[in-house]
Amino acid sequence: MGIGQKKSKGTSKGSKTKNKQYKRALDTKRRPMDIDQVQDILEKVAETGKPLKFAYDDDLPGGGQFYCAPCARHFTDQGTLDTHTKSKLHKRRLKDVAQKKYTQKEADAGAGKSKEVYAPAHPELVAARAMEAETIAPAAAAADEDDL
């Protein structure tokens, strides 16, 4: 007589499927640079007018000499970099980088933290006060000059 199917104890193929720490670590291990960080780098490159140059580093692919700035990736040689620039992934990344930069003001508005600007209740009073301020300011400036 058989005892039926044996339950897995987590040592078979799917041992990592239920481990959430493993999944989280795997998701963040090879995470690319965010779009706003790449946009900042490209703005600095545009301001200086010089392309990004890296010192030779044995830890980076190709010694760090073949770099794609929009994708923030290093490549082993010039041929691989040229192939990458023709790829769909690179072209998609160029479109993402070309978009308008997401600002803190937009983030606050999305979170409902916008600052409301109300129209004045009595526009005549506001205009009158502004005119008074204009007439007082030149007189105060003249008085300051006299003190000197």
WOMOQUI-V96681 format. One record per backbone hydrogen bond with DSSP energy under -1.0 kcal/mol. CO is the residue of the C=O (numbers start at 1). NH is the residue of the N-H. Records with the same first field share a line. If there is no record, write none. Layout:
CO: NH ; NH
//
This chain:
12: 15
14: 17
19: 23
20: 24
21: 25
22: 26
23: 27
24: 28
25: 29
34: 38
35: 39
36: 40
37: 41
38: 42
39: 43
40: 44
41: 45
42: 46
43: 47
44: 48
45: 49
57: 60
60: 63
61: 64
62: 65
63: 57
66: 75
68: 72 ; 73
73: 68
77: 81
78: 82
79: 83
80: 84
81: 85
84: 87
87: 91
88: 92
89: 93
90: 94
91: 95
92: 96
93: 97
94: 98
103: 107
104: 108
105: 109
106: 110
107: 111
108: 113
109: 112
122: 126
123: 127
124: 128
125: 129
126: 130
127: 131
128: 132
129: 133
130: 134
131: 135
132: 136
133: 137
134: 138
136: 140
137: 141
138: 142
139: 143
140: 144
141: 145
142: 146
143: 147
//
